[in-house]
Amino acid sequence: MVKLDGSGKSSRKTKSPERDLGGDNVTEKETREGVFEAFSKMGESFLNLESAKKAAAWYIDNSEKLAKQAIELQEKATTWAKETPFASLFETQTSIARKFVERSANAARDLWQIQH
């Protein structure tokens, strides 16, 4: 509602921030507490140890799969060297890479106490 004061200027009458659309009286403090509680509950569900372990297990498993696929791609790319003196070098490199990936994944699982 717009009212004119004595000087000809308009002044607006606004709704109280304590009233919501339903007409119930809700104070700003109660609204803040409700929002805080909602975020706290959401944080508890995301930030617990079990959720972190699940995320770590997913990350470790996918990283291990990706590394193994990269090693397989490397093996395919070096098939040309089977009849050359480089064959033993590439086989050794692939063997070391496989052991490194396996040991790294197992160490990460042990750190997070995740069963494979």
Residue, then its C-alpha position, 0 to 999 in steps of 0.5 A: m500500500v502506498k501512502l503520501d505523507g505531508s511533503g508529497k512523498s510516497s512511503r510504502k508499507t511493507k509486510s513484516p518479515e516475520r510473516d510467511l505466506g501462510g500467515d503464521n508468525v515465524t521469527e527470523k531466528e527460528t528460520r535461521e535455526g531451521v536452515f542451520e539444522a537442515f544443513s547440519k543433518m545434510g553435513e552429517s550424512f555426507l561427512n561420516l566415516e562410512s561415506a568417506k570410506k565408500a568414496a575412497a573405495w570407489y576412487i581406488d577401484n576406478s584408479e586401479k582399473l584405469a591404470k591397468q587399462a593404460i598398461e594394457l594399451q602400452e603392451k599393445a603399442t609395443t607389440w612391434a618390439k617382440e622380435t627386437p632387443f627392446a622386447s625384454l626392456f618393455e616386458t620388464q617395464t610392464s611388469i614393474a608398472r603392474k606391480f606398482v599399481e597393485r601395491s599402490a592400490n593395496a596400500a591405499r586400501d590398507l590405509w582406509q581399512i577397505q577390504h578388496 
